[in-house]
Amino acid sequence: MDLAGAPSGDPARDPSGGPGAGYDAVVLAGGAARRLGGADKPGVRVGGRALLDRVLAACADARTTVVVAAPRPTARPVIWAREEPPGGGPLAALDAGLRHTTAGHVVLLSADLPFLGRRTVEGLLASLGRGSADGVVLTDSDGRDQPLVAAYRTASLRRELTALTGRHGALTGLPLRRLTGALRLTRIPDPVASFDCDTWDDIATARARIREHGHVLDEWISAVKDELGIDLDVDTDVLLDLARDAAHGVARPAAPLTTFLVGYAAARAGGDREAVAEAARKAEALARRWADEDTENAPDTRPDAG
């Protein structure tokens, strides 16, 4: 699969069309993973993080996040739900998850999306808010719908689930296309964010891609923030410039120590993006002044000077 390119998105909008009302997320994580030999797929690690935790980071702005699966430790707090009977299929799982949601829009995700990011989730929601469709889904590199990487109107999902239950008596075992086929959908092509891990080859592809030069730094910073429980969008270029100036103008060990002190100062000043930027600006200015002293010519104070 071609994984070139990067997903993008506009700021999300709330169900009423204005900013700020929020959305809910439902993550389906209870599949059998037969093509992985029955492995615990949500717990498989890519870039040091479980696949499920990577997906939860992408929808961290959700008012409520429901994971439909047996409970397990996760990096972020969630509500756990379970379809009856367990293993009853995606529609039964979706129905179980929706029972815990209240927002007008819901993002529906599988738990095996290593490249899903927050900007893609925001883009799905923004597109849904601008139009009149029942849902917005990503399509993969072959143009196929990926209904488990999508944003939907909650009322539309509930309407169709009720209709399907009325026709079939239960949702157990019914394929997801029975629902999506009845919805008006908008499609956004995104072969990267829609890439899911069904096989060990897929896992190997994901692990290799995040270590490529163009991705490894962002992946590492994202993993560190998750590990430390930091939810802060920082300008990494500013910090890298600071580290470079400290290393070149002072001494190489000054780089990590300076960036640590910047983080500490920013935390004391409130810990937001602006606090990090201001602390970095002050430290970078100091590093430049320090370096400039090496190139300045001292006044010639010899008796016969001049």
C-alpha positions in Angstrom: 0.0 0.0 0.0 1.3 3.5 -0.9 1.5 5.5 2.3 2.9 8.7 0.8 1.4 11.9 1.9 -0.1 13.1 5.1 -3.7 13.6 6.3 -4.9 17.1 6.9 -8.1 18.7 8.2 -9.9 21.8 9.2 -10.9 22.7 12.7 -13.8 20.6 13.9 -17.3 22.1 14.4 -20.0 21.2 16.7 -23.3 19.6 15.6 -25.1 22.9 15.6 -22.6 24.5 13.3 -20.8 26.7 15.8 -17.6 26.0 17.6 -17.2 24.3 20.9 -20.2 21.9 21.5 -18.0 18.8 21.1 -18.4 15.3 19.8 -18.3 11.8 21.2 -16.2 8.9 20.0 -16.9 5.2 19.8 -13.9 2.9 19.3 -14.6 -0.8 18.3 -11.8 -2.9 19.8 -13.3 -6.3 20.3 -12.6 -8.2 17.1 -11.1 -11.7 17.0 -8.0 -10.7 15.0 -8.0 -14.0 13.2 -5.5 -12.8 10.5 -3.1 -12.0 13.4 -3.4 -15.5 14.8 -5.8 -14.4 17.5 -3.3 -11.9 18.9 -4.4 -9.0 21.1 -4.5 -6.5 18.3 -5.5 -3.4 20.2 -2.5 -4.0 22.5 0.1 -4.6 19.7 2.6 -1.8 19.9 3.6 0.5 17.0 6.2 3.2 17.9 6.2 2.1 21.5 2.4 2.6 21.9 -0.5 0.2 21.8 -2.6 0.6 18.7 -5.6 1.4 20.9 -3.8 4.2 22.7 -2.7 5.7 19.4 -6.4 5.9 18.3 -7.5 7.3 21.7 -4.9 10.1 21.3 -6.4 11.0 17.9 -9.9 11.5 19.5 -8.6 13.0 22.8 -10.9 16.0 22.3 -14.1 13.9 22.5 -16.5 14.8 25.2 -17.0 11.1 25.9 -14.9 8.2 24.5 -16.5 4.8 24.5 -14.4 1.7 23.8 -16.4 -1.4 23.0 -14.3 -4.3 24.3 -13.3 -6.0 27.5 -11.7 -3.4 29.8 -7.9 -3.0 29.8 -5.4 -0.4 30.9 -5.3 2.6 28.6 -3.3 5.8 28.4 -6.5 7.9 28.5 -9.7 7.5 30.5 -12.6 5.9 28.6 -16.0 4.4 29.2 -16.1 0.6 28.5 -19.1 -1.1 26.8 -19.8 -4.6 25.5 -22.2 -5.9 23.0 -24.4 -8.8 23.9 -23.4 -11.4 23.2 -19.7 -10.6 23.0 -18.4 -11.0 19.5 -21.8 -10.1 18.0 -20.3 -8.1 15.2 -19.8 -4.4 14.4 -23.4 -3.3 14.4 -24.1 -4.8 17.8 -20.9 -3.2 19.1 -21.8 0.2 17.6 -25.2 0.0 19.2 -23.7 -0.8 22.6 -21.3 2.1 22.3 -23.9 4.6 21.2 -25.9 4.0 24.3 -23.3 5.9 26.2 -23.1 9.0 23.9 -25.1 12.2 24.0 -23.4 14.5 21.4 -25.0 15.2 18.1 -21.9 14.0 16.2 -20.0 10.8 16.8 -16.6 9.7 15.5 -16.6 5.9 14.8 -13.2 4.3 14.8 -11.5 0.9 14.8 -8.7 0.3 17.2 -6.0 -0.6 14.6 -5.3 2.7 12.9 -1.6 3.5 13.5 -1.5 6.7 11.4 -4.8 8.3 12.5 -4.2 11.8 13.9 -6.2 14.5 15.6 -6.2 16.7 12.5 -7.9 13.9 10.5 -10.6 13.6 13.1 -11.1 17.3 13.1 -11.3 17.3 9.3 -14.0 14.6 9.3 -16.1 16.6 11.8 -15.6 19.8 10.0 -16.8 18.3 6.8 -19.8 16.8 8.5 -20.7 20.1 10.1 -20.5 22.0 6.8 -22.8 19.7 4.8 -26.0 17.8 5.2 -24.8 14.2 4.8 -25.4 11.6 7.4 -21.7 10.8 7.6 -18.2 11.5 6.3 -16.0 8.5 5.7 -12.4 8.1 4.6 -11.6 6.0 1.6 -8.4 3.9 1.2 -5.8 3.8 -1.5 -8.2 1.6 -3.6 -11.1 4.0 -3.2 -13.0 1.7 -0.8 -15.1 3.2 2.0 -13.6 2.8 5.5 -16.8 3.2 7.7 -14.7 2.7 10.9 -12.7 5.9 10.2 -15.7 8.2 10.0 -17.8 10.9 11.6 -21.6 10.5 11.7 -24.7 12.3 12.8 -25.7 10.4 16.0 -29.4 10.6 15.2 -28.8 9.0 11.7 -27.0 6.1 13.2 -29.7 5.5 15.9 -32.5 5.8 13.2 -30.9 3.1 11.0 -30.0 0.8 13.9 -33.6 0.9 15.1 -34.8 0.1 11.6 -32.4 -2.8 11.2 -33.4 -4.2 14.6 -37.1 -4.0 13.6 -36.4 -5.8 10.3 -34.1 -8.5 11.7 -35.0 -8.8 15.3 -31.4 -8.3 16.4 -28.2 -6.7 15.2 -26.0 -9.7 16.0 -24.0 -10.9 13.0 -25.2 -8.2 10.6 -22.5 -6.6 8.4 -21.8 -2.9 8.8 -22.7 -2.2 5.2 -26.4 -2.9 6.1 -26.2 0.4 8.0 -23.9 2.5 5.9 -25.7 1.5 2.7 -28.8 3.4 4.0 -26.9 6.6 4.8 -26.0 9.6 2.7 -22.2 9.7 2.9 -19.5 12.2 2.0 -16.1 10.6 1.1 -12.6 11.9 1.7 -9.7 10.0 0.2 -6.9 9.4 2.7 -4.8 6.3 2.2 -2.6 7.1 5.2 -5.1 7.7 8.0 -7.3 4.9 6.8 -4.5 2.3 6.8 -5.4 -0.4 9.3 -3.4 -3.3 10.6 -5.1 -6.6 9.8 -1.9 -8.7 9.3 1.6 -8.9 10.7 2.8 -7.5 7.4 0.6 -4.4 8.1 2.2 -4.1 11.5 5.6 -4.3 10.0 4.8 -1.6 7.4 3.5 0.7 10.2 6.5 0.2 12.4 8.9 0.8 9.4 7.1 4.0 8.3 7.2 5.8 11.6 10.9 5.3 11.7 11.5 7.0 8.4 13.3 10.3 8.5 10.3 12.5 7.7 8.1 10.9 10.5 10.3 9.7 13.3 10.6 13.0 15.2 6.9 13.8 15.3 6.1 10.2 16.2 8.6 10.2 19.1 7.3 13.5 20.5 3.8 12.3 20.3 4.7 9.1 22.1 6.6 10.9 24.8 3.7 13.3 25.4 1.3 10.3 25.7 3.7 8.5 28.1 4.1 11.6 30.3 0.4 12.5 30.2 1.2 15.9 28.5 -1.5 17.2 26.2 0.4 20.3 24.8 0.9 21.4 21.2 4.4 22.8 21.2 6.4 24.3 18.3 9.2 21.7 18.0 11.1 23.8 15.5 11.6 26.5 18.2 12.9 23.9 20.7 15.2 22.3 18.1 16.6 25.8 17.2 17.2 26.4 20.9 19.0 23.1 21.4 21.1 23.7 18.3 22.2 27.2 19.5 22.9 25.9 23.0 25.0 23.1 21.7 27.0 25.1 19.2 27.3 28.4 21.2 27.9 27.0 24.7 28.6 23.3 24.9 27.0 20.1 23.6 25.6 19.0 27.0 23.9 22.4 27.3 21.3 21.4 24.7 19.3 18.8 26.7 19.8 20.6 30.0 18.6 23.9 28.5 15.5 22.4 26.9 14.7 20.7 30.3 15.0 24.1 32.1 12.7 25.7 29.4 10.1 23.1 30.1 10.4 23.6 33.8 10.1 27.4 33.4 7.1 27.0 31.1 5.3 24.7 33.6 5.8 27.3 36.3 4.4 30.0 34.0 1.2 28.0 33.2 2.4 25.3 30.9 0.5 26.3 27.7 2.0 26.8 24.2 2.7 30.5 24.8 4.6 29.8 28.0 6.8 27.3 26.2 7.4 29.7 23.3 8.3 32.6 25.7 10.7 30.5 27.8 12.3 29.2 24.6 12.7 32.7 23.2 14.4 33.9 26.3 16.8 31.0 26.5 17.6 31.2 22.7 18.4 34.9 23.1 20.7 34.1 25.9 22.4 31.4 23.9 22.9 33.8 21.0 24.4 36.5 23.3 26.7 33.9 24.8 27.9 32.7 21.4 28.3 36.3 20.2 30.9 37.0 22.9 33.3 34.5 21.2 33.3 36.5 18.0 33.4 40.0 19.5 36.9 41.7 19.3 38.0 42.9 22.8 39.2 46.5 22.8 43.0 46.8 22.3 44.2 48.2 25.6 48.0 48.1 24.9 49.8 51.4 25.9 50.8 52.2 22.3 47.4 51.3 20.8 45.8 54.0 18.6 
